[in-house]
Amino acid sequence: MSSVLSTQNYELTNTITLYPNPVKDILTIQLENNQEVASLELLTLKGRSMKKVENTNSIDLENFATGIYLVKVTDKEGKLGIQKIVKE
């Protein structure tokens, strides 16, 4: 099993805003209290990593297939959060 979906403490999950959702191309991520995003990772529902970007609050999903994905967000303090998105 991927460590991404293991029993890690996802402290950021309730502080993440993802928009637009559903998304066609660019997904923007905003954290509460203006926390900085260290990395974003797009995962399949089975936990397979599809794309990872660092030091940005957006990710380009234009070339990905329609479906449901997970977005794993890590802030500059190393805190994690995961939310589902729908790719149109």
N, C-alpha and C positions, 0 to 999 in steps of 0.2 A: 504494500500500500504506500502511496506517495506520502511524504511527510507533510505536504501541503494540507491534506485533509485529515491529518491525525488529530490528536487531542491537544493541540496547542491552544493557548489562551488568545482568542481573537478580540482584544480590547477595543479595536477601532470599529468593529462591525456596525455598531449603532451610531457612529459619528460620521459615517461616509454618506455623501450625496453623489449619486451618479446620474448624469443627464446628457442627452435625452435617453430615455429607456422606455420603449425600444429604440435602438440606435441603427442608423444606416451607414455612417462613416466614422466621424470623430466622436469619441466618448470622452466627456470631461468629468473629472473627479474633484470633489471639494471636501475637505475635512473641516470639522468644527474648530473653532478658535484659531483659524488660519494656520493650522499645523501644516508643515511642509511634507510633501510626498517624496519619499526616497525612491520607491520603485512601484511599478504596476505590473502585474502578470495576468495574462489571459489564460484560463484553464478550461478544459472540457469538463463536463460533469463527472467524468471518471478520474479527474485530477491530472490529466496530461497537459503539460505546459505547451501553449501554442505561440506565445509571444511575451517578451519581457522588455520593458523600457525603464530607464532610470532618470531621476531628477526632472520629472515633468508631471503635469497634472492632466494629461490627455493621452489617448491612445487611438491610433488609426485602425479601424476595423473594416474598412471598405472592402478588402479582398478576402474576407472570411465568409464562410458559408452561413446561410440562415440557420438559426438555432438558438439554444440556450447555453450560455457560458457562465463561468464564475470569474470574477475579477478580484484578485488578491492585491491588497494595498498594504504597503509598509511605509511607516513614517520615519522621520530622521532619528527618532528615539528607538527604532526597532520594533514598535508596536504593530500588530497585524490586524487586518480586517478582511472579510470576504463578503461579497454580495453577488447575487445573480443578475444577469442582464439578458435581454432578448436582442439578438441581431436580426434585423430585417433583410 
